[in-house]
Amino acid sequence: MELKVLEEKKDMLSLELTGETHTFLNLLTEVSWKEGARQAAYFVEHPYIAQPKIIVRSDNPRRVLRDSVQKIIDDCEDFSTKFKRAMKK
């Protein structure tokens, strides 16, 4: 994944995420809503030639995205631990 900041304002952050798919961006926007975003959405201008972009609006969009990514990491680690435990049975 490659991140590129497209636009940043006090209450808005727009990023381009090269190499990502709807799966990750859908998850990231969903968690961003739960982490306090006033608006979180992604779009792909053209399915074959454009890279996906995400826009987050909040009082502190960097914090919302940072907290969202950490929540995703924590959930994956929790799932991994539980999965390993379940497979030992």
Secondary structure as UniProt FT lines:
FT   STRAND          2..9
FT   TURN            10..11
FT   STRAND          12..18
FT   HELIX           22..34
FT   TURN            35..36
FT   STRAND          39..43
FT   TURN            47..49
FT   STRAND          53..57
FT   HELIX           61..87
//
